[in-house]
Amino acid sequence: MTWGTIATWRMAHDGVVKASDLLTAGGQAGDAVEALINVVEAYPYYKSVGYGGLPNEEGVVEMDAAFMDGDTLAQGAVGGIHNVMHAVSVARALSHQHYNSFRVGDGATKFAQLNGFEMTNMLTDRAKARWQKRLAELATENMTPYDGHDTVGAITLDTTGSMAAATSTSGLFMKKAGRVGDSPLSGSGYYVDSEIGGAAATGLGEDIMKGCISYEIVRRMGEGETPQEACDHAVYPFVAKLKKRYGKAGEFSLVAMNNRGEWGVATNVEFTFSVGNDQAAPRILIAHPGVDGHSTLIEPITQDWLDAYEKRIKAPIE
Ligand code: SD4
């Protein structure tokens, strides 16, 4: 039976393995995508999602997340939610409501509290130390505050043909209070339709939103393009368009999967992702933009890369 899952960044791999186990055992797409994201949210060394995520300029971890059911097109999302362990689970609960399904700030946090979601201080000592260090650096050096941003975005396909999509992020490090990125925005950070497929994004939300790229990828798959063609055709011309008309383009990386479990990615930076389906066990791959400017190079990850990554995420904050 066909099933599949794909998610952004190396950090998603343990979640992809978990989702694959669930899907192989006949689990449902929505449960699998939520479980996948929950694994990433709970891991303290991933500094841009959930627990351990880096805070905004004021030292508050404000998170954005979304969930979409590809059968019913139901969506739920939260923006700038705080003190919640699993923002994506709150988004999923909201997706069951016809009204008030996208909530932000205190309203989102209140919903989580009232509905029994695990509440906790999401600012770990490590994230706080990085924030303090960055404040000191910003005071003395002319550097951009906005680096260190990796959203987890994932698509799942279960053996009954249902699909789901979800995202979770603490957004850009040192963002302004109340800033919301693409991740909770339908069509920008994510989109899925079980009759076609799904896509999810990571990168500079302000620029991803300018192209509604996740929706564009799904739309292209609906017209018959493979996931890889849809990713290439949606992402690279848009990056070129932004450079020409807006003068610059931020980082963009997109993953997509269709309802046959075929997948694709496109990116304008080095980009790792994890993917598994009934044909191939979950594995981490690395993508780069092709030299021709409109294709994607995809290779297996090397052990050296993985070792360096592990060292980097656990390095002491000095
Ligand atoms: C945002 N898209 O808040 C997120 C950040 C991100 O990789 O994905 N970074 O704009």
Residues whose N, C-alpha, C, O or C-beta is under 5 A from the ligand:
A	BS01	SD4	H149 D150 T151 T169 G171 L172 G181 D182 S183 A201 T202 G203 L204 G205 E206
